[in-house]
Amino acid sequence: MATETKLPVTKTSTAPAAVGTAWQPFQALRNEIDQIFDDFGNGFWKRPFPSLARLERDLSKNFSAPAVDVAESEKAYEITAELPGLDEKNIDVKLANGGLTIRGEKKEETEEKKKDYYVSERRYGSFERYFALPDDVNSDKIEATFKNGVLKVVLPKTEEAQKSAKTINVKAA
């Protein structure tokens, strides 16, 4: 049975490369569609679909980042990411300038030598996700754990934020 491993959440004062750019998987597609409509009136027939290769490259870049679940409870926010095939040593969680960055990198090499053949394969890939944090997160108590290929980052709310929640009864009119 795999054990749960705590990961360090490091704080840096410098801005990460993707500050303010939350993951927007359909933005590249939207930009390309806008470009196609712009090109339609400006000589579309001379060069139809001039940048489909760029669209494919942009989409593959955006979709390589793992999907995450973000949940909120009364006491904390929780970010859960499935990262199959990664080890905790290949995952980096950083807090900087009001945002949380999760980075990971996978390097896999296999080599098989037999009597009549030789196979060598390499797979490399990396991702980065950035999350702008709400003001009510207690950044000193953020915890990250990794178990069975699942990263869980718990972002506890401040005491003031937990107390400010008030339930209002709904009355029939």
Order of alpha helices (4+ residues) and beta strands (2+ residues): beta-beta-alpha-alpha-beta-beta-beta-beta-beta-beta-beta-alpha
